[in-house]
């Protein structure tokens, strides 16, 4: 007998996704959505964009100069590029170690 489809969706089976995983997924989803609702009620997105685009510090009347913002962005970009290059170098070293161990 050839079965092309199951009578129930495969994501609902106990083999793939148990009750504890489902409860954990629901709790995490609710926490994330609650956090997004709280941030939206405080206009966090608007405050973040005003800080990034105009240098206005949220909750204060302080406005950073364009030179300070450019220095901040250069520092952050430097950190990100350093992390990326470090991870690339670590991956290259790990593959070199594996090839030397396999060849030995």
GISULUR-V920028 format. One record per backbone hydrogen bond with DSSP energy under -1.0 kcal/mol. NH is the residue of the N-H (numbers start at 1). CO is the residue of the C=O. E is the energy in kcal/mol with one decimal. If there is no record, write none. Layout:
# GISULUR-V920028
nh->(NH/NH)
co->(CO/CO)
e->(E/E)
This chain:
# GISULUR-V920028
nh->(12/17/22/23/24/25/26/27/28/29/30/31/32/33/34/35/36/37/38/39/40/41/42/43/44/47/48/49/50/51/52/53/54/55/56/57/60/64/69/70/71/72/73/74/75/76/77/78/79/80/81/82/83/84/85/86/87/88/89/90/91/92/93/94/95/96/97/98/99/100/101/102/103/104)
co->(9/13/18/19/20/21/22/23/24/25/26/27/28/29/30/31/32/33/34/35/36/37/38/40/39/43/44/45/46/47/48/49/50/51/50/62/57/55/65/66/67/68/69/70/71/72/73/74/75/76/77/78/79/80/81/82/83/84/85/86/87/88/89/90/91/92/93/94/95/96/97/98/99/100)
e->(-1.3/-2.0/-1.9/-2.7/-2.2/-2.4/-2.3/-2.5/-2.5/-2.3/-2.4/-2.4/-2.5/-2.5/-2.4/-2.4/-2.3/-2.2/-2.4/-2.6/-2.2/-2.0/-1.2/-1.2/-2.4/-2.2/-2.5/-2.3/-2.4/-1.8/-2.5/-2.9/-1.9/-1.1/-1.5/-2.4/-1.6/-3.2/-2.2/-2.5/-2.2/-2.4/-2.7/-2.4/-2.3/-2.5/-2.7/-2.2/-2.2/-2.3/-2.7/-2.2/-2.2/-2.4/-2.6/-2.2/-2.4/-2.2/-2.5/-2.4/-2.1/-2.3/-2.5/-2.2/-2.3/-2.1/-2.3/-2.1/-2.2/-2.2/-2.2/-2.2/-2.0/-1.3)
